[in-house]
Amino acid sequence: MDRKIIDKVRKCLALARSGNENEAASALAKARQLMDVHGITEADIAMADVEEAVTRGSRTQRSPVWELILSETVCRALGVTSFADARGDRCFIGRAPAAEIASYAFAVLFRRLKKERADYIKAHLKRCKLARKRQRADIFCQAWASMVFMKVKALVPERQADALVEQYLTERYPGLVVVEPRSAKPNGACMDHDRLRGAVAGSDVDLNPGLHSEAASPLALA
C-alpha cells in the first residue's frame, strides 16, 4: 500500500474533525474518494500506525543468547516486538516512533557489549583456544545482558501484547521461523568467574530514565 496515499487519507480524516461543518464534510468526502480509488480500507489506515526498523545484529545463522536478551530488554522498555531477519540483523516492529527508537537503543547496547566482550577477551581469555574463548566470552555477555534486562524489568511493568502489531507481523511475515539462539552453558569454575564478571559489569550500566519515557532520549550508558 502506497504510504503517501495513506498519509493523504489520514490528513483528510484529521480535517474531517474540524469545527467547520463545510470543511469537515469536504475533507471526509475527499478521504472516502481516495480510499475508494486506491482500495484502502479502515484496517489499512490503522495498520499504517505500525512501522519497522532494522539495525545490525550478529549476522550469524544462530544469534547468540546474549543478543536475544538485549533485544528482549529493548522490547520490554519500548513495547515493541523483534526478530532476527535472514541476514542476522535485528528487526523491531511497533507503533511509530517506538520501532525507530528501539532500533537505536539496541544498537547502543549492542555496540557497548561488543566492546566489553573484546576488552574481556583481551584481559582474561588471551591464552584460551578459539572455541573455548568464544564460549567463555558468551558466558560473560549473557550475564552482562541479563543484568541489564533485570534493571529494565524493575523499572518498566510488563506490557500487554499490541493486537495491531501482532496482526502486522502475521500479515507481513506469515512464514517467519524462530531460530533457536546459540547458547553458552557454564562448565567449570572458570566460566563461573566469567558469569560473575559479566554480572558485575552489567550492573555498572546506567540506564537513562528516558528508556521508558516517550519524552527523553531512549538510552544513555555510563
C-alpha positions in Angstrom: 0.0 0.0 0.0 1.3 3.4 -1.0 2.3 5.2 2.2 1.9 8.7 0.6 -1.8 7.9 -0.2 -2.4 6.6 3.3 -0.9 9.8 4.7 -3.2 11.9 2.5 -6.2 9.9 3.7 -5.2 10.4 7.3 -4.8 14.1 6.8 -8.2 14.3 5.3 -9.7 12.4 8.2 -8.0 14.7 10.6 -9.5 17.7 8.8 -12.9 15.9 9.0 -12.9 16.6 12.7 -12.8 20.3 12.1 -15.4 22.5 13.8 -16.2 24.0 10.4 -19.0 21.8 9.0 -18.3 22.5 5.4 -14.6 21.9 5.7 -15.2 18.7 7.7 -17.7 17.4 5.1 -15.4 18.2 2.2 -12.4 16.5 3.9 -14.4 13.4 4.7 -15.7 13.2 1.1 -12.1 13.5 -0.1 -10.9 10.8 2.2 -13.6 8.5 1.1 -12.8 9.2 -2.6 -9.1 8.4 -2.1 -10.0 5.2 -0.2 -12.4 4.0 -2.9 -10.0 4.8 -5.8 -7.0 3.2 -4.2 -8.8 0.3 -2.5 -7.8 1.5 1.0 -9.7 0.1 4.0 -10.0 1.3 7.5 -7.8 -1.6 8.6 -5.1 -0.3 6.2 -5.3 3.1 7.8 -5.0 1.6 11.3 -2.1 -0.6 10.2 -0.2 2.5 9.0 0.5 3.2 12.6 2.8 0.3 12.7 6.4 0.7 11.5 9.6 -1.4 11.5 13.2 -0.5 11.8 16.3 -2.7 11.3 19.7 -2.4 12.9 22.8 -4.6 12.6 22.9 -7.7 14.6 25.5 -10.5 14.9 24.8 -11.7 11.3 25.2 -15.3 12.1 22.8 -18.2 11.3 22.1 -18.6 15.0 22.2 -15.4 17.1 23.9 -15.7 20.5 21.6 -15.8 23.5 23.0 -12.5 24.8 21.8 -10.7 21.6 18.3 -12.1 22.2 18.4 -10.9 25.8 19.4 -7.4 24.6 16.6 -7.4 22.1 14.1 -8.5 24.8 15.4 -5.7 27.0 14.6 -3.1 24.4 11.2 -4.7 23.6 10.3 -4.6 27.3 11.3 -1.0 27.6 9.6 0.3 24.5 6.7 -2.0 23.9 7.8 -3.4 20.5 8.4 -6.8 19.1 11.6 -8.1 17.4 13.1 -10.9 15.4 16.3 -11.7 13.5 16.0 -11.4 9.8 17.6 -13.5 7.1 20.8 -11.6 7.3 21.1 -11.9 11.0 20.2 -8.3 11.7 17.6 -7.3 14.2 14.2 -6.0 13.1 11.9 -4.1 15.5 8.2 -3.7 14.9 5.9 -1.3 16.8 3.8 1.8 16.7 5.7 4.8 15.4 8.1 6.1 16.7 8.8 3.3 19.1 10.3 1.0 16.4 12.9 3.5 15.4 13.8 4.4 19.0 14.1 0.6 19.7 16.4 0.2 16.8 18.6 3.0 18.1 18.6 1.7 21.7 19.5 -1.8 20.6 22.4 -0.5 18.5 23.8 1.4 21.5 23.6 -1.6 23.8 24.9 -4.0 21.1 28.0 -1.8 20.5 28.6 -1.4 24.2 28.5 -5.1 24.8 30.7 -5.9 21.8 33.3 -3.6 23.1 33.1 -5.0 26.7 33.4 -8.5 25.1 36.5 -7.6 23.2 38.0 -6.0 26.3 37.2 -9.0 28.4 38.8 -11.4 25.9 41.9 -9.2 25.9 42.1 -9.0 29.6 41.2 -12.6 30.7 41.0 -15.0 27.7 44.1 -14.4 25.6 45.5 -17.9 26.3 42.3 -19.8 25.6 41.8 -21.8 22.4 39.4 -20.2 19.9 36.3 -22.3 20.7 36.8 -22.1 24.4 37.4 -18.3 24.1 34.1 -17.8 22.3 32.2 -19.9 24.8 33.6 -18.1 27.8 33.1 -14.7 26.2 29.5 -15.7 25.5 29.0 -16.6 29.2 30.3 -13.1 30.2 28.0 -11.5 27.7 24.9 -13.5 28.7 25.4 -12.4 32.3 26.0 -8.8 31.3 22.9 -8.7 29.2 20.8 -10.5 31.8 21.8 -7.9 34.4 20.7 -5.0 32.1 17.4 -6.8 31.4 16.7 -7.2 35.1 17.3 -3.5 35.6 14.8 -2.6 32.9 12.3 -5.2 34.3 12.5 -3.5 37.6 11.8 -0.1 36.0 9.1 -1.0 33.4 6.0 -3.0 34.0 5.2 -5.8 31.6 3.1 -4.6 28.7 0.1 -6.2 27.1 0.6 -7.5 23.6 -0.4 -5.0 20.9 -3.0 -6.7 18.7 -2.3 -4.4 15.8 1.4 -5.1 15.9 0.7 -8.9 16.1 -1.6 -8.6 13.1 1.1 -6.7 11.2 3.6 -9.3 12.0 1.3 -12.1 10.9 0.3 -10.4 7.6 3.8 -9.1 6.7 5.8 -12.1 7.8 3.5 -15.2 7.5 6.4 -17.7 7.1 8.5 -16.3 9.9 10.5 -19.1 11.6 12.0 -18.6 15.0 15.6 -20.0 15.1 16.9 -21.2 18.4 19.7 -18.9 19.6 23.2 -20.1 20.3 23.6 -20.7 24.0 26.8 -21.0 26.0 26.4 -23.1 29.1 28.7 -22.7 32.1 31.1 -25.6 32.6 33.7 -25.3 35.3 35.0 -22.8 37.7 36.5 -20.5 35.0 33.1 -20.0 33.5 31.6 -19.2 36.9 34.1 -16.4 37.1 33.1 -15.3 33.6 29.5 -15.2 34.6 30.2 -13.3 37.8 32.4 -10.7 36.0 29.7 -10.3 33.4 27.0 -9.7 36.0 29.2 -7.1 37.8 30.0 -5.3 34.5 26.3 -5.3 33.6 25.3 -3.9 37.0 27.5 -0.9 36.2 25.4 0.1 33.2 23.3 3.2 34.0 20.1 3.4 32.0 18.6 6.8 31.3 15.1 7.0 32.6 14.2 8.0 29.0 14.5 4.4 28.1 10.9 4.0 29.3 9.8 7.6 28.7 8.5 9.0 25.5 9.8 12.4 26.2 13.5 11.8 26.6 16.3 10.2 24.6 15.9 6.4 24.6 19.2 5.3 26.2 22.3 6.7 27.9 25.1 4.5 29.1 27.7 5.5 31.7 
